[in-house]
């Protein structure tokens, strides 16, 4: 088609001005959202009524209706004067209030809502603060608490960042007190603290006291403990510290407990003796070294029926004429002590030492 065959007609829009001259505003009632949609009529039918063609032959259908209609078969029911109930799928397509676009803002708001509403939510940056001082727990020690063996590299890897602010630790001072390790640290955030591998008991590391007590109570020696720790690479206190702990703390504690229990045992024996029960004792001596070169001898008296230690005597070789006479001398002192306390010994069972047999005949009979 060429341009010579085209007929250009001027745009006839006089009808727009004519209709606008007689237009009066009308009040549209507020729709009741709770009412049935089929009963509502907003009097919008005039917007979609087709006017007859004017003299120019142009269609006077409003532009608004042309924008909504994309095809005659599609959405035909939407161009009516009375609203029509739509299915849920249609409502989601045409109602912006019902649709919920998923975007970055929605995701961020969801994360914030979780942080505000969910009580169990904890941000990743939250750090649980723990006390680094053991002064509050001093005096409340649990001797049966489980102890762990940790490699030094694994332990010191925990002192790279501050547990309060997460900043790097700028300086740390390591002090080993026997089997205890103490770390004084300072971070770039201004925090500082002291960490100890074990609590203190009256200013002394608890682990040192327990190690010395275990060896003493189980009849071991420091040499055995030291050899075992050296083989495994375990840090342990020195020999001087070990024996000082035994001398200052453990030996007095043992003597105190033994004296208290012996007093209770003697009181019970006196009551039984008043009821007519006579004592049946067993005893034996033990020297520090076998043979005839012993320096000490320890003789023990035990109740035959209850297996309880009633009395004990320790004799040094300088108190006797020779090491051979240590056991008879210890037995004689102990038996004399029991007899002086008013105990009635009926039976005394011991080894077949002729010296002790002679003492028994002269003491008990």
C-alpha positions, 0 to 999 in steps of 0.5 A: 500500500502506497501513501497515495491510497491513504485517506487521513481524517482529522481526530474528532474528539468533540464528544469528550467536551460535550460529555464533560459539560454535563458531568456532575460528581457522584458520591460512591458509597464505601463498600462493605468488605464483610458483605457478599461481593455479589450484592455490591454495585458501585454503579461503574457500568457507565465506564464500560458502555459502548457508545455508537460510532460518531460521524467520524467513524471512530470507536468511543470506547474509553481507553481504560476498558481497552487497557484491561481487555487483552482478548475477547475470550479472556477476562470477559466476565471481568467487564461487568457492572457487578463484581464477580467472585474470583477464585483464589488463583485469580485473586493472587494474580490481580490483587496486589494485597494478597500476593506476597513477592519474595525478595531481598526485603522480605528475606531480611524482614523474616530474619529480623522477625526470627531474632525478635520473636523466637526466644531460642534464637541466638546470633552467631556473634553471641559469646557466653562469658565465663569467670576466669578467677578461681577465688570464688570457687575456693573452698568448694572443691570437688575432690572426685571431679574428673581430671583430663590430660590435654596436650600443650598445643591444644590447650594454648590454642584456646588463648588466641582470641578473647572470649569477651570481645573476640579480638586477638590476644596481644600478650600472655604470660605462662607460669607453671606451678608444679602440675598447674599451669597459669596464664595471664592474658590481655587482648586488643580490646582492653580485657585481661584475665587469669586462667588456671588449670586447677583451683587453689586450696589455701594458695596451693594448687589443688592438683599438686596436693592430690598427686602427693596424697594419692602417692602417699595413701596408696603406698607409692613413692615419688620416684615411681610417680616421677618416672611415670610422668616423664615417660608420658611427658606429663608435667609434675612437681619436683621432689622437694615440693612433693615431700614438703606437701606431705610434711606440712599437710598430709602427715598432720591430717593423717595423725589427726584422723587416726587419733579421732578414730582411735579414741572412738574405738577405745571408747567402744572397747571399754564398753564391750569390756564392761559387758564381760568381753575380753580382747583377742588381738593379733599383731606383727612387726615390719622393718624397713629393710629385711635381714639384720640391717634394719633401721626402723620397725613398726609393730601393729596391734589389731582386733581379731574380730573386727580387723581394726587397728587398735595400736601401733608402735615405731622403734628406731635401731638406736633405741635397741641393742641391734636390729634383731631386737627391734620387733620384741622391743616394739611389741613390749612397748605396745603391749605395756601401753595397752595394759596401762590403759586398762584393757584386758587382753585374753588372746595375743596371736603373733609369729613364733618369735621366742623373744616375744613368747617370753614377753607374753608369758611375763605380761599377759599371764 
